[in-house]
Amino acid sequence: MADSLGITVTPLEPAQLEVIARALHKLKHDLSNSLVAAMGELELLSGDIDDADLAERLQATRGQLLKPFQDLRRMTTGVPLPESAPQRWQDVQQQLDVRARVAGVALLWQPGVVPLMAAEPALRPVVAALVTNALDAAPADATVTVTLVATTTLEISDNGPGCADLRAVAHGHGTRAGGLHLGLGLPVAAAILAARGGTLTLHADAPHGLRATATWAAVNSPADGSLA
């Protein structure tokens, strides 16, 4: 829906979200196990090699092995398993802060956001997904700001390049940043909010940038952070 309030993101259906979440988490689990095995083999090889050049090549190989797992972990940010315990907010915030520093982007947490996230575990994946979306699209020296507009409304805004086709992204037909991105962050976040009686809307800010507004009903979130 497009109006003066922005374009509403189409949420995934609960059944779709559960199937996708389980598939992605299984893939991440399997890749992690394979990575651990491969890294163990490399460590054994490194201990038997007395060649500086070869040791350096093995070190580079470790980095190449880690990259696919790091890419997958980034792409699955904000995709929760229904029965999984919510991640501690301190850990979520630290991961996002580190990601922002690496990207050279200023990430600002406005007053009220941190206490809200500490009290609302079900909303943590929403913030993680929306901030990650902004960080992935923002160039170095940009700013991403998380603002508690009201007790049941959050805004994540950035002064990056904006989005060429906001409607397509809102309806799950594209991604803002392109490249290695699944385009799941926004519809997953919208699904979590819909389970709380809320919505996710996107706004193109002038002269450039994007603002995502998340709203939810004023009820207590499930203690386990699930979608139910």
C-alpha positions as CSV (number, residue, x, y, z in Angstrom):
1,M,0.0,0.0,0.0
2,A,1.4,3.4,-0.9
3,D,0.2,6.6,0.7
4,S,1.6,9.7,2.4
5,L,2.6,7.5,5.3
6,G,4.9,5.4,3.1
7,I,4.8,1.9,1.5
8,T,3.8,-1.0,3.7
9,V,6.1,-4.0,3.5
10,T,4.3,-7.2,2.6
11,P,4.9,-9.7,5.5
12,L,5.7,-13.4,5.1
13,E,2.9,-15.7,6.2
14,P,3.8,-17.4,9.5
15,A,4.1,-20.8,7.8
16,Q,6.4,-19.4,5.2
17,L,8.5,-17.7,7.8
18,E,8.9,-21.0,9.8
19,V,9.9,-23.0,6.7
20,I,12.4,-20.4,5.6
21,A,13.8,-20.0,9.1
22,R,14.3,-23.7,9.6
23,A,16.0,-24.2,6.2
24,L,18.4,-21.3,6.7
25,H,19.3,-22.3,10.3
26,K,19.9,-25.9,9.1
27,L,22.1,-24.6,6.3
28,K,24.0,-22.4,8.8
29,H,24.4,-25.4,11.2
30,D,25.6,-27.7,8.5
31,L,28.1,-25.1,7.1
32,S,29.4,-24.4,10.6
33,N,30.1,-28.2,11.2
34,S,31.8,-28.5,7.9
35,L,33.9,-25.3,8.6
36,V,35.0,-26.6,12.0
37,A,36.1,-29.9,10.4
38,A,38.0,-28.1,7.6
39,M,39.7,-25.7,10.1
40,G,40.8,-28.6,12.2
41,E,42.4,-30.2,9.2
42,L,44.2,-27.0,8.4
43,E,45.5,-26.7,11.9
44,L,46.9,-30.2,11.7
45,L,48.6,-29.4,8.4
46,S,50.0,-26.1,9.7
47,G,51.7,-27.9,12.6
48,D,53.6,-30.2,10.2
49,I,54.7,-27.4,7.8
50,D,58.0,-25.6,8.2
51,D,57.6,-23.3,5.2
52,A,56.7,-19.6,5.7
53,D,55.2,-19.1,2.3
54,L,53.0,-22.2,2.6
55,A,52.0,-21.2,6.1
56,E,50.9,-17.8,4.8
57,R,48.8,-19.5,2.0
58,L,47.1,-21.7,4.6
59,Q,46.3,-18.6,6.6
60,A,44.7,-17.0,3.5
61,T,42.7,-20.3,3.0
62,R,41.3,-20.0,6.5
63,G,39.9,-16.6,5.6
64,Q,38.4,-18.0,2.4
65,L,36.7,-20.7,4.3
66,L,35.3,-18.3,6.9
67,K,33.8,-15.9,4.4
68,P,30.8,-18.0,3.2
69,F,29.8,-18.6,6.8
70,Q,30.1,-14.9,7.6
71,D,28.1,-14.0,4.6
72,L,25.4,-16.5,5.5
73,R,25.3,-15.3,9.1
74,R,24.8,-11.8,7.9
75,M,22.1,-12.8,5.5
76,T,20.2,-14.6,8.2
77,T,20.2,-11.7,10.7
78,G,16.7,-11.2,12.1
79,V,15.4,-14.6,11.0
80,P,14.4,-16.3,14.3
81,L,13.4,-19.9,14.9
82,P,10.0,-20.0,16.8
83,E,11.3,-22.2,19.6
84,S,14.7,-20.7,20.0
85,A,15.6,-18.5,23.0
86,P,15.9,-14.8,22.1
87,Q,19.5,-13.5,21.8
88,R,20.5,-11.2,24.6
89,W,20.1,-7.6,23.6
90,Q,23.6,-6.7,24.7
91,D,24.9,-9.3,22.2
92,V,22.7,-8.1,19.4
93,Q,23.7,-4.4,20.0
94,Q,27.4,-5.3,20.1
95,Q,27.2,-7.2,16.9
96,L,25.5,-4.3,15.1
97,D,27.9,-1.8,16.6
98,V,30.9,-3.8,15.4
99,R,29.3,-4.2,11.9
100,A,28.8,-0.4,11.7
101,R,32.4,0.3,12.8
102,V,33.8,-2.1,10.1
103,A,31.6,-0.4,7.5
104,G,32.6,3.1,8.6
105,V,29.0,4.0,9.4
106,A,27.9,5.9,12.5
107,L,25.2,3.9,14.3
108,L,23.2,6.0,16.8
109,W,20.9,4.6,19.4
110,Q,18.5,7.3,20.6
111,P,17.2,7.4,24.2
112,G,14.7,4.8,25.1
113,V,15.7,2.2,22.4
114,V,18.0,0.1,24.6
115,P,15.5,-0.3,27.5
116,L,12.8,-1.2,25.1
117,M,14.9,-3.9,23.5
118,A,15.9,-5.3,26.9
119,A,12.2,-5.6,27.7
120,E,10.9,-6.8,24.3
121,P,12.8,-9.9,23.2
122,A,10.4,-10.6,20.4
123,L,11.2,-7.3,18.7
124,R,15.0,-7.7,18.8
125,P,15.1,-9.6,15.4
126,V,13.1,-6.7,13.9
127,V,15.7,-4.1,14.9
128,A,18.6,-6.4,14.0
129,A,17.1,-6.9,10.5
130,L,16.3,-3.2,9.9
131,V,19.6,-1.9,11.1
132,T,21.5,-4.6,9.1
133,N,19.5,-3.6,6.0
134,A,20.5,0.1,6.5
135,L,24.1,-0.8,7.2
136,D,24.4,-3.0,4.1
137,A,23.1,-0.2,1.9
138,A,24.8,2.8,3.5
139,P,28.2,4.0,2.2
140,A,31.1,4.8,4.5
141,D,30.6,8.0,6.5
142,A,26.8,7.6,6.4
143,T,24.7,7.7,9.6
144,V,22.1,5.1,10.7
145,T,19.8,6.3,13.5
146,V,17.4,4.2,15.7
147,T,14.7,6.3,17.3
148,L,11.9,5.4,19.7
149,V,9.2,7.7,18.3
150,A,6.4,6.4,20.7
151,T,6.0,3.5,23.1
152,T,5.0,1.3,20.2
153,T,6.8,2.9,17.3
154,L,10.4,2.7,16.2
155,E,12.2,4.4,13.3
156,I,15.4,3.2,11.7
157,S,16.7,5.9,9.3
158,D,19.8,6.4,7.2
159,N,21.2,9.1,5.0
160,G,22.5,6.7,2.4
161,P,21.6,6.4,-1.3
162,G,18.0,5.5,-0.7
163,C,16.3,3.0,-2.9
164,A,15.7,3.1,-6.6
165,D,12.5,1.0,-6.4
166,L,11.0,1.2,-3.0
167,R,7.8,-0.6,-4.0
168,A,9.6,-3.6,-5.4
169,V,11.7,-3.9,-2.2
170,A,8.6,-3.6,0.0
171,H,6.9,-6.4,-1.8
172,G,9.9,-8.7,-1.7
173,H,10.9,-8.4,-5.3
174,G,14.3,-7.0,-4.8
175,T,16.9,-5.9,-2.3
176,R,18.3,-2.5,-1.4
177,A,21.9,-3.4,-1.4
178,G,22.0,-6.2,-4.1
179,G,24.9,-8.6,-4.1
180,L,24.8,-11.4,-1.5
181,H,21.4,-10.5,0.0
182,L,18.4,-12.7,0.2
183,G,15.8,-9.9,0.5
184,L,14.3,-11.6,3.5
185,G,15.1,-9.0,6.2
186,L,12.1,-6.7,5.5
187,P,9.4,-9.3,5.0
188,V,10.6,-11.3,8.0
189,A,10.6,-8.1,10.2
190,A,7.1,-7.3,8.8
191,A,5.9,-10.8,9.7
192,I,7.1,-10.5,13.3
193,L,5.4,-7.1,13.6
194,A,2.2,-8.4,12.0
195,A,2.1,-11.2,14.7
196,R,2.1,-8.3,17.2
197,G,-0.7,-6.4,15.4
198,G,1.7,-4.0,13.8
199,T,3.2,-3.0,10.4
200,L,6.4,-2.0,8.7
201,T,6.4,0.9,6.3
202,L,9.2,2.4,4.2
203,H,9.6,6.1,3.5
204,A,12.0,7.8,1.0
205,D,13.5,10.7,2.8
206,A,14.5,13.9,1.0
207,P,17.1,14.6,-0.4
208,H,18.1,10.9,0.0
209,G,18.1,8.1,2.5
210,L,15.5,5.7,3.7
211,R,13.3,5.5,6.9
212,A,11.7,2.3,8.1
213,T,8.9,2.7,10.6
214,A,7.9,-0.3,12.8
215,T,4.7,-0.3,14.8
216,W,3.2,-2.9,17.1
217,A,0.3,-3.3,19.5
218,A,0.7,-2.3,23.1
219,V,0.8,-5.8,24.6
220,N,3.4,-7.8,26.4
221,S,5.6,-9.9,24.0
222,P,5.8,-13.6,24.6
223,A,8.4,-14.4,27.2
224,D,10.3,-16.8,24.9
225,G,10.5,-14.2,22.1
226,S,8.5,-16.5,19.7
227,L,6.2,-15.4,16.9
228,A,3.1,-16.7,18.6
